[in-house]
Amino acid sequence: MANEESVNKMLNARIAKILLVDDQPLVRQGMKYIIGAQPDLEVAGEAGSGPDAVKVALEQHPQLILMDVQMPEFNGIEATRRILEKLPDCKIVILTTFDTEEYVLEGIRAGAIGYLLKDTEPEELLTAIRAALRGEVIFRTALAGKLIGQALQRQADDTSASVPAAEGAAAKDIGASERTAEPAAELLQPFTARELEVLQQMAYGLRNEEIAAKLFVSESTVKTHVHRILQKFDVQDRTQAVVYAIRNGIVQ
């Protein structure tokens, strides 16, 4: 009975339009088969190159795009930038075989809400699509977490090196404008050095109790820092906070 009610809710909900972008027709066909079988999802179009992706997106106004990276004419990262300039509410998830530093970070900076590999299981892909449609950030590769963490580590090191020791306690409150030449305009409150440390450990995927043990503080203290970080970014979860930090130039 519960399953039937869930299906009925899906049928009554607004069907999300999905655009498939990949230069391999067989890949698009496989994704189309998986997505087309879902009552709450609809394949609204397909594209096999960067220019076609932009053209079809502007015609169809999909809620979400599954975007390949390597394609003819210009790649999926550039297509992502161009589409989001015109359709800022569209959600774009990079779906590729390449788990590389360049693509992960450029995908984040271009505005992609997710980064998945093509060997992702169908159920996991569908879960990621629905999460992205809800506005959740989906970066589910080992390299993505590692790179984000490394970026935060470099930023923490740069911050420590740039602050004279004589400044003492005053050095513990660091404004966004002091950390980057192009700060995020939305971030009005400064980060403390401890919040940067917690943000870095969040990027590595550590839970609150693990962060507490690593930083030699109580778990309740970590929870307070996490809460403040999410408030300052105005985001709902940890991954969104980390991706926001990179996308807005708070970390490099």
RACORSUL-V264272 format. One record per helix or strand of 2 or more residues. SS is the DSSP state (a for helix, b for strand). FROM is the first residue (numbers start at 1). TO is the last residue. If there is no record, write none. Layout:
# RACORSUL-V264272
ss:SS from:FROM to:TO
ss:SS from:FROM to:TO
This chain:
# RACORSUL-V264272
ss:a from:2 to:12
ss:b from:16 to:21
ss:a from:25 to:36
ss:b from:41 to:47
ss:a from:50 to:60
ss:b from:64 to:67
ss:a from:76 to:86
ss:b from:91 to:96
ss:a from:101 to:110
ss:b from:114 to:117
ss:a from:122 to:133
ss:b from:138 to:139
ss:a from:142 to:162
ss:a from:165 to:172
ss:b from:173 to:174
ss:a from:176 to:179
ss:b from:191 to:192
ss:a from:193 to:203
ss:a from:208 to:215
ss:a from:219 to:233
ss:a from:238 to:247
